[in-house]
Amino acid sequence: MAKVGGHTFVGKYRGNLEQQMEHLACFSGGMFALGAKTRETHANTSAEFSLAAALTETCRESYRQMASGLGPEKFTFRGDGTILPDSGSGASYFLRPEYAESLFYMWRFTHDSKYRSWGWDMVNALVKHCKARAGFSGVTNVASTKTGYNDQQESYFFAETLKYLFLLFADDAALDLNEWVFNTEAHPLPVFTPSWSSLS
């Protein structure tokens, strides 16, 4: 975990911390928010929850700063706050769900309307740049308004990306987080407290 140009991020450590983040790490905001809520008995003031908000905002910036409004697969930070997509496939967007996942958790725990607003920006960018004649496609260059299709519609786009976006705008009664937990593929599983007798 580090901070560059006002952006808090999760990076790889290889002798020293790289000033780069991957879209896959954008789930971290939701993960820390869920952990903070579980540990702190639903407090929004813990250090972990502040970290969750900062990480989610960094991923928001990775979307906002791209010409397409979509977040890159890999991105690097400059000291002035600029976020740059990495070259090659780093500038692609593969219909990934991680940012939407964090928006969902942050909305559920704060009901701050900015998370829905950021989610709506994502929806509009998806429709504008990823909607194809039949289905949706990933794109090859998020830094341009001429994004170019990669002609792949990933299965997790339905299982995760669209599910988290739907839940972001749904009532809290749709999958109450006190009753349900999501696995890594966004499949809801009922929360239960096992008894010792049931484990023997």
N, C-alpha and C positions, 0 to 999 in steps of 0.2 A: 504494500500500500504506500502511495506517495502522492505528492502534490506538485504540479508544474503549471505555471501560468494561471493559477487559480482553480485548476481542475484536479480533483481527487480521483485517483485511478488505481486499478489493480493491474500490475505489470509482471512480466517474467523476470526472475532473478537468475542471472548467469554470471556470477562473480560480482556484478553490480546490477542494479535495477534498471531495466530498459525503460525508456520514456515512451512506451508503446502500450496500447491496450487493444484487445480483441473484442469484437462484438459479442462473442460467446461469454465474456466476463460481465456483460451488462445485466445478467441475472443477479449479480451480487447485491445490488440495491434492495431487491425484494428479499433476498436471503437474510441480509442483516436486519431488515425491518421485521421480518417474521421472528428471527431470533430475539431481537430486542423486545418485541411484544410478548413473547412467551416468557422470557426471563424477568422482565420488569413489570409484570402484571399490568400490561396495557398502558405503559407510560410512554409519552412521546419525547421525553427529555433526556434519555440516556445517550451516552457517547455512541453506542452502537446505532441508535436510531438516527442520530445526526450524520453518522457515516453513511447510512443507507440513503438519506436524502442527498448527500453530496455526490455519491456514486451515480444515483439516478439522474442528477442534474448534469453530470459529465456526459452520460450517454445521450441525454437530451441535446447537449451542445454538439455532439458528434453528428446528430441528425440535422440540427438547425443550421450548422455551418456548411453543409453540403448543398450544392445548387439544386439537387433533386429533392432535398428534404428527407432523404433516406440515409441511414447510417452505414459507414463502410465496414468491411470485414475486419480490417486492421487499421489502426490510426495512431499517429504520433503527435506529441504535444510540443508546441513552441512556448518559450517564456512569455510571449506577449498574449497568450491565451488562444492563439490560432490552433486549430486541429486540422491535420492534413492526413488524407487517406494514404496508405502505403501504395507503392507502385504495383502493377500487375493485378493479381486477384485480390489484393488488399483493398482496392477501390470498388469491389463488387458488393452487392447485397443479395443474399441468398434466401430472402423471405424469412429471415430469422425472427424468433419470438422473444429473445431475452429482454430487450428493452420494454416491450409490452408487458412482460411478466412483472418487471419492477414497477411499472406505472400502476398496474392492477393492485399490487400489495400496498403501495404508497397511498393510493386513493382510498382503499378500504380502511387503512389505519388512521388517515388524517381527514378525509373528505375535503381536502384542499382542491378546489376546482381547477387549479393549474394542471394537475395530472390528467384530468379528462381533456383539457385543452390540448396538452401535448400529445395525447393519444389520438385526438381528432386530426391533428396535423399529420400524424403517421398514417392514419386511414386515408386521408386525401392524397398523400404522396404515393401510397400503395396503388390507389385507383388510377392516379395520373400516369405513373411510370411502369407499374407491374401488371396491370390488367391487360390481358391479351385477348385475342378473338375467342379463344376457348380457355378459360381459366386464368391463372396468374403465372408470371415468370419472374425469376430472379433477373437482376440487371448487372451489367459489367462495369459501369462507371457512374458512381453516385455523385461525383464532383461535377458532372455535366448535366444539363437539361436534356441532352441527347444520350440517354443512359444505355441503350442497346440491350436487348433481351439475351439471356443465356439459354433460353428454351428449356428450362427445368422448373417444374412445379414440385417442390419438396413435400413429402407426406406430412411433415411436422407443421407445415403452413396451416393445415386444417386442424390438426390435433392440438397445436399450441398457439401459434400466432393469432389466428382468428378467434380461438377460444378465450385467450386473455383479453383481446380487444372487446369481445362481446361482454365478458364479465366486468370489464372496466366501466361499461355504460349500463350494466344491469343493476337492479336493486340488490342490496346486500343479502337479501333472503335467498338469492340464487347462489347456492353453495356457500353457506355460512361457514366462515373459517374456524369457528369454534367446534364445528361438527365434521369438517372435511379437511383433508390435507392432500396436496398435489405431489405426485411423484415427479421424477425429472422429465417425463414426457407429458406432463400436465394431465395425467389421468387422476381424477379425484378418488380418494380412498377414505372410508369413514374413520374418524378418530375414535380410538377406544382405549380404555385403561385395563390392561390385563390383570387378572388376579393371580396370585402365586399358585392357587389350586388349579387354575386353567392351564398352567404351564407344566404341571407335573404329569 
